[in-house]
Amino acid sequence: MLFRTFLAVFLSISVIALSSPVQAESLDEAKAAIAEAAALRAPEFSPKHFSKATDALARAEKTLDSGRGPAEPLLNEAATQARKASELSQRFTRTFSSLVESRDRLKLAGDDYIRDDLEKRSVKEFTLVVSAAESGKLDKARKEAKNALRTFRAALSVAAREQFVHPISKTVALARKLKARKHAPNAFNSALQTKLKVERLIKLNPDAQSKAYSLSRQGQQSGNHAIRISRLGLQFSHHPETLESWIDASDARTAILAGAIGLQLDPSQSPEVQLEQLKQGIEDMKAEHIAQINDAEKQIHALSEKLTKYEGELSGLAEVRRKLQLKREA
């Protein structure tokens, strides 16, 4: 009797479970689990489990479309593998955070700056780390991670030198060709020193991309400034007569600026004197504008006070009018 009762209860539960509309819900859950795994970068850090999840989902959807056979086991497998992939991906990110960060930085460097042999080697070594970690062999994964990290950092150093040092080297080489040591020693030495700073920075910390970028820009600017001066120096050496036209053009540019603020400069004066006159003219104009603004603010304040007074008077007149109206009506 007890056995029959138990059997009846078991069959009732089975019928309810089979008749419940969980199929669509399971499909949504499987898709959500796979989407979450993808967001956690499972295709990179747990590719085997993620591949199993997507394969099971594809087979489940095919089964649902055809209507042949139950899809629940496949959906369960997809969700289970996806959740496992998410778990392994999070663990990988925590355990090998330095490796992940170096790999991401190398990707950001761009293909143009990455040496092919180092890129291939880094991909191969990273795959070994992922494979060992996903299989649960953490000791082996940590050992492989040390090799991969060294390769990534070497690739980063090479990419950083190509991206940040090489542009300065190009400007320095051209400046040297134009005899910048003679014509623009300060700008040339500044470019050289900045180049050395970038090289030292990359050697110590190839991840310091922002600082390297800033220094690289400074070095290129100094180098280009040296190039510009050197070209002028060579031009004046070979064709001294061009110096006059250059000075005339410079004076013309200064005269345009002076005219904009109402000044007329004497071209016979030195550039230093003309510059001081321009500065003084700008300061005078600035002081005049400030005085005008202050005067306008005073006028606005006075008008505001008058407006407040008139509004008060109008309010009083309205009250008187209301009282007179009441008296007439009485």
C-alpha positions as CSV (number, residue, x, y, z in Angstrom):
1,M,0.0,0.0,0.0
2,L,2.8,2.4,0.9
3,F,4.6,1.5,-2.3
4,R,1.5,2.3,-4.4
5,T,1.1,5.6,-2.6
6,F,4.7,6.6,-3.2
7,L,4.4,5.5,-6.9
8,A,1.3,7.6,-7.4
9,V,3.0,10.7,-5.9
10,F,6.1,10.2,-8.0
11,L,4.0,9.9,-11.2
12,S,2.0,13.0,-10.3
13,I,5.2,15.0,-9.8
14,S,6.6,13.7,-13.1
15,V,3.5,14.6,-15.0
16,I,3.4,18.1,-13.5
17,A,7.1,18.7,-14.3
18,L,6.7,17.5,-17.9
19,S,3.6,19.5,-18.5
20,S,5.1,22.8,-17.0
21,P,6.0,25.4,-19.7
22,V,9.7,25.5,-18.7
23,Q,11.1,25.0,-22.2
24,A,11.1,28.7,-23.3
25,E,12.3,29.7,-19.8
26,S,15.2,27.2,-20.1
27,L,16.1,28.6,-23.5
28,D,16.1,32.1,-22.2
29,E,18.2,31.0,-19.2
30,A,20.7,29.3,-21.4
31,K,21.1,32.3,-23.7
32,A,21.4,34.6,-20.6
33,A,24.1,32.4,-19.1
34,I,26.1,32.3,-22.4
35,A,25.7,36.1,-22.8
36,E,27.0,36.6,-19.2
37,A,30.0,34.3,-20.0
38,A,30.8,36.2,-23.1
39,A,30.7,39.5,-21.2
40,L,33.2,37.9,-18.8
41,R,35.5,37.1,-21.8
42,A,34.9,33.4,-21.6
43,P,35.8,32.9,-25.3
44,E,39.3,34.1,-24.3
45,F,39.8,32.7,-20.8
46,S,37.6,29.5,-20.9
47,P,37.2,28.7,-24.6
48,K,36.5,24.9,-24.2
49,H,33.6,25.3,-21.8
50,F,32.2,28.3,-23.8
51,S,32.4,26.3,-27.0
52,K,30.6,23.4,-25.4
53,A,27.9,25.8,-24.2
54,T,27.3,27.5,-27.6
55,D,27.4,24.1,-29.4
56,A,24.7,22.7,-27.0
57,L,22.6,25.8,-27.4
58,A,22.8,25.5,-31.2
59,R,21.7,21.8,-31.1
60,A,18.9,22.6,-28.6
61,E,17.5,25.3,-30.9
62,K,17.7,22.9,-33.8
63,T,15.8,20.3,-31.8
64,L,13.2,22.9,-30.8
65,D,12.7,24.0,-34.4
66,S,12.3,20.4,-35.7
67,G,10.1,19.3,-32.8
68,R,12.0,16.0,-32.6
69,G,13.0,14.9,-29.2
70,P,13.3,16.8,-25.9
71,A,15.6,19.9,-25.8
72,E,15.8,20.3,-22.1
73,P,19.0,18.2,-21.6
74,L,20.8,20.2,-24.2
75,L,19.6,23.5,-22.7
76,N,20.7,22.3,-19.3
77,E,24.1,21.4,-20.7
78,A,24.4,24.8,-22.4
79,A,23.5,26.7,-19.2
80,T,25.8,24.5,-17.1
81,Q,28.8,24.9,-19.4
82,A,28.2,28.6,-19.7
83,R,28.1,29.1,-15.9
84,K,31.3,27.0,-15.6
85,A,32.9,29.2,-18.2
86,S,31.9,32.3,-16.3
87,E,33.4,30.9,-13.1
88,L,36.7,29.9,-14.7
89,S,36.9,33.3,-16.6
90,Q,36.5,35.2,-13.3
91,R,39.1,33.0,-11.6
92,F,41.5,33.4,-14.5
93,T,41.2,37.2,-14.4
94,R,41.9,37.3,-10.7
95,T,44.7,34.8,-10.7
96,F,46.5,36.1,-13.8
97,S,45.6,39.8,-13.6
98,S,49.1,41.1,-14.6
99,L,49.1,38.8,-17.6
100,V,45.6,39.9,-18.7
101,E,46.5,43.5,-18.3
102,S,49.8,43.2,-20.4
103,R,47.9,41.3,-23.1
104,D,45.2,44.0,-23.3
105,R,47.8,46.7,-23.4
106,L,49.6,45.0,-26.3
107,K,46.3,44.8,-28.2
108,L,45.8,48.5,-27.7
109,A,49.3,49.2,-29.1
110,G,48.0,48.3,-32.6
111,D,49.3,45.8,-35.2
112,D,51.5,48.4,-36.9
113,Y,53.8,48.5,-33.8
114,I,53.9,44.8,-32.8
115,R,56.7,42.6,-34.1
116,D,55.3,39.5,-35.8
117,D,57.5,36.9,-34.1
118,L,56.8,38.3,-30.6
119,E,53.0,38.4,-31.4
120,K,52.9,34.8,-32.5
121,R,55.0,33.6,-29.5
122,S,52.8,35.6,-27.1
123,V,49.6,34.1,-28.5
124,K,51.0,30.6,-28.3
125,E,52.2,31.0,-24.7
126,F,49.0,32.6,-23.6
127,T,47.0,29.7,-25.1
128,L,49.1,27.3,-23.0
129,V,48.2,29.3,-19.8
130,V,44.5,29.3,-20.6
131,S,44.5,25.5,-21.5
132,A,46.3,24.6,-18.2
133,A,44.1,26.9,-16.1
134,E,40.8,25.6,-17.7
135,S,41.9,22.0,-17.1
136,G,42.5,22.8,-13.4
137,K,46.3,22.6,-13.6
138,L,47.0,25.8,-11.8
139,D,50.7,25.1,-11.0
140,K,51.4,24.5,-14.6
141,A,49.4,27.5,-15.6
142,R,51.4,29.7,-13.2
143,K,54.6,28.4,-14.7
144,E,53.5,29.0,-18.2
145,A,52.2,32.5,-17.2
146,K,55.7,33.6,-16.2
147,N,57.0,32.8,-19.7
148,A,54.0,34.5,-21.3
149,L,54.3,37.6,-19.2
150,R,58.0,38.0,-20.2
151,T,57.0,37.7,-23.8
152,F,54.2,40.2,-23.6
153,R,56.4,42.7,-21.8
154,A,59.1,42.2,-24.4
155,A,56.5,42.8,-27.2
156,L,55.2,45.8,-25.3
157,S,58.7,47.3,-25.0
158,V,59.3,46.8,-28.8
159,A,55.9,48.2,-29.7
160,A,56.4,51.2,-27.3
161,R,59.8,52.0,-28.8
162,E,58.3,51.8,-32.3
163,Q,55.4,54.0,-31.3
164,F,57.1,56.6,-29.1
165,V,60.8,56.5,-29.7
166,H,61.0,56.0,-33.4
167,P,59.1,59.3,-34.3
168,I,61.6,61.3,-32.3
169,S,64.5,59.4,-33.9
170,K,63.2,60.3,-37.3
171,T,63.1,64.1,-36.5
172,V,66.5,63.9,-34.8
173,A,68.0,62.2,-37.8
174,L,66.6,64.9,-40.2
175,A,67.7,67.7,-37.8
176,R,71.2,66.2,-37.7
177,K,71.3,66.1,-41.5
178,L,70.4,69.8,-41.6
179,K,73.3,70.6,-39.2
180,A,70.9,71.4,-36.3
181,R,73.8,71.1,-33.8
182,K,75.2,74.3,-35.4
183,H,71.9,76.2,-36.2
184,A,69.6,75.1,-33.4
185,P,71.7,73.5,-30.6
186,N,69.1,74.0,-27.8
187,A,66.2,72.5,-29.7
188,F,68.3,69.7,-31.0
189,N,69.7,68.8,-27.6
190,S,66.2,69.0,-26.1
191,A,65.0,66.4,-28.7
192,L,67.9,64.1,-27.9
193,Q,67.4,64.3,-24.2
194,T,63.7,63.6,-24.5
195,K,64.4,60.6,-26.7
196,L,66.7,59.2,-24.0
197,K,64.0,59.8,-21.3
198,V,61.4,57.9,-23.4
199,E,63.8,55.0,-23.8
200,R,64.6,54.8,-20.1
201,L,60.9,55.0,-19.3
202,I,60.0,52.2,-21.6
203,K,62.8,50.0,-20.3
204,L,61.6,50.5,-16.7
205,N,57.9,50.4,-17.3
206,P,56.6,49.6,-20.8
207,D,53.0,50.0,-19.5
208,A,53.5,53.8,-18.9
209,Q,51.8,54.6,-22.2
210,S,50.4,58.0,-21.3
211,K,53.7,59.4,-20.0
212,A,55.5,58.0,-23.0
213,Y,53.1,59.5,-25.4
214,S,53.5,63.0,-23.7
215,L,57.3,62.8,-23.8
216,S,57.2,61.6,-27.4
217,R,55.1,64.6,-28.4
218,Q,57.6,66.9,-26.7
219,G,60.6,65.3,-28.4
220,Q,59.0,65.5,-31.8
221,Q,58.1,69.2,-31.2
222,S,61.7,70.0,-30.2
223,G,63.0,68.1,-33.2
224,N,60.7,69.8,-35.7
225,H,61.6,73.2,-34.2
226,A,65.3,72.4,-34.7
227,I,64.5,71.3,-38.3
228,R,62.7,74.6,-39.0
229,I,65.5,76.7,-37.6
230,S,68.2,74.7,-39.4
231,R,66.5,75.1,-42.7
232,L,66.3,78.8,-42.2
233,G,70.0,78.8,-41.2
234,L,71.0,76.9,-44.3
235,Q,68.9,79.1,-46.5
236,F,70.4,82.3,-45.1
237,S,73.9,80.8,-45.4
238,H,73.5,79.9,-49.1
239,H,71.2,82.8,-50.0
240,P,71.9,85.7,-47.6
241,E,69.5,88.0,-49.6
242,T,66.5,85.9,-48.4
243,L,67.1,87.2,-44.9
244,E,65.6,90.5,-45.8
245,S,62.4,89.0,-47.2
246,W,62.1,86.8,-44.1
247,I,62.4,89.7,-41.7
248,D,59.9,91.7,-43.8
249,A,57.4,88.8,-43.6
250,S,57.9,88.6,-39.9
251,D,57.3,92.3,-39.5
252,A,54.2,92.1,-41.6
253,R,52.7,89.4,-39.3
254,T,53.6,91.6,-36.3
255,A,52.0,94.6,-38.0
256,I,48.7,92.7,-38.6
257,L,48.5,91.8,-34.8
258,A,49.3,95.4,-33.9
259,G,46.6,96.7,-36.3
260,A,44.1,94.5,-34.7
261,I,44.5,96.3,-31.4
262,G,44.9,99.8,-32.9
263,L,48.7,100.1,-32.8
264,Q,51.2,101.2,-35.5
265,L,54.7,99.8,-35.0
266,D,58.0,101.2,-36.2
267,P,59.6,98.5,-38.3
268,S,63.1,99.9,-37.6
269,Q,62.7,99.0,-34.0
270,S,64.0,95.6,-32.7
271,P,61.6,92.6,-32.4
272,E,61.9,92.8,-28.6
273,V,60.7,96.4,-28.5
274,Q,57.8,95.7,-30.9
275,L,56.8,92.7,-28.7
276,E,56.8,94.9,-25.6
277,Q,54.6,97.4,-27.4
278,L,52.2,94.6,-28.4
279,K,52.0,93.3,-24.8
280,Q,51.3,96.8,-23.5
281,G,48.7,97.4,-26.1
282,I,46.9,94.2,-25.2
283,E,47.1,95.0,-21.5
284,D,45.6,98.5,-22.2
285,M,42.8,97.0,-24.2
286,K,42.1,94.5,-21.5
287,A,42.0,97.2,-18.9
288,E,39.6,99.2,-21.1
289,H,37.3,96.3,-21.5
290,I,37.3,95.5,-17.8
291,A,36.4,99.2,-17.1
292,Q,33.5,99.0,-19.6
293,I,32.2,95.8,-18.1
294,N,32.4,97.3,-14.6
295,D,30.6,100.4,-15.8
296,A,27.9,98.3,-17.4
297,E,27.4,96.3,-14.2
298,K,27.0,99.5,-12.3
299,Q,24.3,100.7,-14.8
300,I,22.5,97.4,-14.6
301,H,22.6,97.6,-10.8
302,A,21.2,101.1,-10.8
303,L,18.4,100.1,-13.3
304,S,17.6,97.1,-11.2
305,E,17.1,99.3,-8.1
306,K,14.9,101.7,-10.1
307,L,12.8,98.7,-11.4
308,T,12.4,97.5,-7.9
309,K,11.2,100.9,-6.8
310,Y,8.8,101.3,-9.6
311,E,7.4,97.8,-9.0
312,G,6.8,98.8,-5.4
313,E,5.0,102.0,-6.5
314,L,2.9,100.1,-8.9
315,S,1.9,97.6,-6.2
316,G,0.9,100.5,-4.0
317,L,-1.2,102.1,-6.7
318,A,-2.9,98.8,-7.4
319,E,-3.8,98.6,-3.7
320,V,-5.2,102.2,-3.7
321,R,-7.2,101.4,-6.8
322,R,-8.7,98.3,-5.1
323,K,-9.8,100.3,-2.1
324,L,-11.4,102.9,-4.2
325,Q,-13.3,100.2,-6.1
326,L,-14.6,98.8,-2.8
327,K,-15.8,102.2,-1.7
328,R,-17.7,102.8,-4.9
329,E,-19.3,99.4,-4.7
330,A,-20.3,100.1,-1.0
